[in-house]
Amino acid sequence: VLVIGCGNSELSEQLYDVGYQDIVNIDISEVVIKQMKDRNASRRPHMSFLKMDMMQMEFPDATFQVVLDKGTLDAVLTDEEEKTLQQVDRMLAEVGRVLQVGGRYLCISLAQAHILKKAVGHFSREGWMVRVHQVANSQDQVFEAEPRFSLPVFAFVMTKFRPVPGSALQIFELCTQEQGKPVRLESADRLAEAVRERQHYAWLCSQLRRKAGLGSVSLDLCSGDTGEPRYTLHVVDNPTVKPSRDSHFAIFIIPQGRETEWLFGMDEGRKQLAASAGFRRLVTVALHRGQQYDGMESIQAELSTRVMELAPAGMPPQQQVPFLSVGGDIGVRTVQHQDHSALSGDYVIEDVQGEDRWYFRRLIFLSNRNVVQSEARLLKDVSHRAQKKRKKDRKKQRPANTSEDFPPAPGQSIDKSYLCCEHHKAMIAGLALLRNPELLLETPLTLLVVGLGGGSLPLFLHDHFPKSCVDAVEIDPSMLEVATQWFGFSQSDRMKVHIADGLDYITSLAEGEARPHYDVIMFDVDSKDPTLGMSCPPPAFVDQLFLQKVKSILSREGIFILNLVCRDQELKDSVLAGLKAAFPLLYVRRIEGEVNEILFCQLQPEQKLATPELLEMAQALERTLRKPGQAWDDTYVLSDMLKTVKIV
């Protein structure tokens, strides 16, 4: 073993004492070498100390099996000036020269970006294998109230391979846990990115140890085998809780499939959860689809060490941390189908267990995996059969999360009378703004729905208004296949799906010779651009010129209903002003616990209804829809959907 830039470090002495006695230490300082010789002459006679310049070593080629560097590269590579880089090049070239084939350069470093780039770049070009280990903290360091060192320490392990002419093979690996399995990475850039992530995580942990109330803090914990996200953690501090031995810290495991609910998926919901749990700090843990979990105990064993790094200041080292959940289990998620759409990207169809043992089918776009694109409830008897079948399958030790866990004709198992989405319920309730709601079942309504998704909204309209004719417009043909195969949707002589861009479809209607006049127009269409402050609808759908086209195909007594999801207040105000300019009568209904707002737009200001009259009409419509033989969700009260409606 050759130790370069040994200084007066005790590392060589510690290695010697555990059995690595063939150690040569070099340093450019004559004073340091003399001190170390005197300190070790009698106790460690086989270890040598030599005054030598590591940039011009006097050893023959291939002398050593290991070159050990504890911070020397960091000390030399203080900047990226040309003179400094030349010195480092000479140093690393000498390291490569004195190492045997199969030997290793082991460098302890803080892995600053320019240092990692230089070391990895140099040795990968030489055809060496590059591996970076993160050096684990001791348990005492984890629980220090004031951590001595917030930056993580890394060990570069560069293995010298025999040069192969013409070979461009480069090997990059990262090992993030002590004794953990290395993860192979595709490039030096990806390795640098992974190291930056670890450094940011260590800094975050140090901040969380020092103080509470950092705001919204979230992070992903990835699989050590694949590098894929496995858990998403949110740290929620609750300063109102009085400190006590048992109120410091808890972990809450969100049941699979319920991470999109307001209580678990929104900052305000998580704050409410933390307040009700009664802990100073609560970490919520969401489980990722595509990962296998063996139950609460295995998750607790997997996370126990890692989550302790997020514990608040003042946490006793031996304090037991409770793991909480809903009902004490991790829920059920069955991925039924995965596919790719040219327009919407990768998506999954999954069945999840909700409250009261109901099962729900969901469409999720993986580009926005925490948003449920479409949802439908499965019929209870099918859910029961599915549970029995899962138990039977578990006895056979079949792999979980396969599409065989549910019946092969999934579209037939949908409860078509149940609307899962609160904004869909509000949009249906808005039909009470049409005159004479008690006559709507016998009225030949014409409706245009832009945005199909799983088809639950147009399907509900078709089934509950038997004289209606529904035109649904969907830009993505894959969504029609999804709705038909997985969500029980089907076309009929009263309901047609048009595969087209909603903008083009409405423009063609508005500019056509036989212009239709719809009684109801509904927009429930998402934006494919995540950089916009408005995710529903795309901005072009509320452009003034386009709104005039919408206006031209709406009947005089009709209603235009729009699902608006906009986090940018200035942009939202602009949208509302534009809608008000086109439609003199505008109602707004905010969906509690969500960003959604439902806008009801009408052409005749004299149609304005006071709240009591509006609620009375909603009640009349509900009485009409609750007809004998027609299934109805008893929890769905139309008038409740309109209680908070305000006129803009």
Secondary structure, DSSP 8 states (H G I E B T S, - for coil): -EEES-TT-SHHHHHHHTT----EEEES-HHHHHHHHHHHTTT-TT-EEEE--TTS--S-TT-EEEEEEESHHHHH-SS--HHHHHHHHHHHHHHHHHEEEEEEEEEEE---HHHHHHHHHHHHHTT-EEEEEEE---HHHHT-SS-S--S-EEEEEEE-----TT----EEEEE-STT---EEES-HHHHHHHHHHHHHHHHHHHHHHH-S--SSEEEEEE-TTT--EEEEEEEEE-TTS---TTSSEEEEE--TT-TTSHHHHSHHHHHHHHHHHT-SEEEEEEE-TT-----HHHHHHHHHHHHHTT--TT--TT----EEESTTS---EEEEEEEEETTTEEEEEEEEE-GGG-EEEEEEEGGGTTS-SEEEEB-HHHHHHHHHHHHHHHHTT--SS-GGGS-S-GGGGB-TT----HHHHHHHHGGGGSS-GGGGGGS--EEEEE--TTSHHHHHHHHH-TT-EEEEEES-HHHHHHHHHHS----BTTEEEEES-HHHHHHHHHHSSS---EEEEEE----S-TTSSEEES-GGGG-HHHHHHHHHTEEEEEEEEEEEEE--HHHHHHHHHHHHHH-SEEEEEE-TTSSEEEEEEES-GGG---HHHHHHHHHHHHHHHS-TTS---TT--HHHHHTT-EE-
